[in-house]
Amino acid sequence: MPAFETLEDAVKKADSFIDKYYAFRRLRKAKKRDGAWLVEFNIGVVKPEIVTIKIDEKTGKVVDYIAPDNG
């Protein structure tokens, strides 16, 4: 049985994870694909900056974190 069966579970996990890095964030979209939940947040205050968090559906662990290049 998957650790995360609902969209709400995945969004809560992703929000908890991203809270360590960004105080400001808005959920952009979330979807399940290929055995993982992909949750996107807009962290930009002035212009859109998208962060993507990938959560394994079976384990519930964050397996990837893609942030915008601030360089």
Contacts in CASP RR format, 6 or more apart in sequence:
PFRMAT RR
TARGET T0000
AUTHOR 0000-0000-0000
METHOD contacts of the structure
MODEL  1
MPAFETLEDAVKKADSFIDKYYAFRRLRKAKKRDGAWLVEFNIGVVKPEI
VTIKIDEKTGKVVDYIAPDNG
2 57 0 8 1.000
2 58 0 8 1.000
3 9 0 8 1.000
3 56 0 8 1.000
3 57 0 8 1.000
3 58 0 8 1.000
3 59 0 8 1.000
3 60 0 8 1.000
4 10 0 8 1.000
4 13 0 8 1.000
4 37 0 8 1.000
4 55 0 8 1.000
4 57 0 8 1.000
4 60 0 8 1.000
7 30 0 8 1.000
7 32 0 8 1.000
7 37 0 8 1.000
10 30 0 8 1.000
10 32 0 8 1.000
10 37 0 8 1.000
10 39 0 8 1.000
10 55 0 8 1.000
11 27 0 8 1.000
11 30 0 8 1.000
11 39 0 8 1.000
13 37 0 8 1.000
13 55 0 8 1.000
13 60 0 8 1.000
13 62 0 8 1.000
14 30 0 8 1.000
14 37 0 8 1.000
14 39 0 8 1.000
14 41 0 8 1.000
14 53 0 8 1.000
14 55 0 8 1.000
14 62 0 8 1.000
15 25 0 8 1.000
15 27 0 8 1.000
15 39 0 8 1.000
15 41 0 8 1.000
17 53 0 8 1.000
17 62 0 8 1.000
17 65 0 8 1.000
18 25 0 8 1.000
18 41 0 8 1.000
18 43 0 8 1.000
18 51 0 8 1.000
18 53 0 8 1.000
19 25 0 8 1.000
21 67 0 8 1.000
22 41 0 8 1.000
22 43 0 8 1.000
22 51 0 8 1.000
24 43 0 8 1.000
24 44 0 8 1.000
24 45 0 8 1.000
25 41 0 8 1.000
25 42 0 8 1.000
25 43 0 8 1.000
25 51 0 8 1.000
26 41 0 8 1.000
26 42 0 8 1.000
27 39 0 8 1.000
27 40 0 8 1.000
27 41 0 8 1.000
28 40 0 8 1.000
28 41 0 8 1.000
28 42 0 8 1.000
28 50 0 8 1.000
29 39 0 8 1.000
29 40 0 8 1.000
30 37 0 8 1.000
30 38 0 8 1.000
30 39 0 8 1.000
30 40 0 8 1.000
31 37 0 8 1.000
31 38 0 8 1.000
32 38 0 8 1.000
32 57 0 8 1.000
35 56 0 8 1.000
35 57 0 8 1.000
35 58 0 8 1.000
36 54 0 8 1.000
36 55 0 8 1.000
36 56 0 8 1.000
36 57 0 8 1.000
36 63 0 8 1.000
37 54 0 8 1.000
37 55 0 8 1.000
37 57 0 8 1.000
38 52 0 8 1.000
38 53 0 8 1.000
38 54 0 8 1.000
39 52 0 8 1.000
39 53 0 8 1.000
39 54 0 8 1.000
39 55 0 8 1.000
40 50 0 8 1.000
40 51 0 8 1.000
40 52 0 8 1.000
40 53 0 8 1.000
41 50 0 8 1.000
41 51 0 8 1.000
41 53 0 8 1.000
42 48 0 8 1.000
42 49 0 8 1.000
42 50 0 8 1.000
43 49 0 8 1.000
43 50 0 8 1.000
43 51 0 8 1.000
43 67 0 8 1.000
43 68 0 8 1.000
49 68 0 8 1.000
50 68 0 8 1.000
51 65 0 8 1.000
51 66 0 8 1.000
51 67 0 8 1.000
51 68 0 8 1.000
52 64 0 8 1.000
52 65 0 8 1.000
52 66 0 8 1.000
53 62 0 8 1.000
53 64 0 8 1.000
53 65 0 8 1.000
53 66 0 8 1.000
54 62 0 8 1.000
54 63 0 8 1.000
54 64 0 8 1.000
54 65 0 8 1.000
54 66 0 8 1.000
55 61 0 8 1.000
55 62 0 8 1.000
55 63 0 8 1.000
56 63 0 8 1.000
END
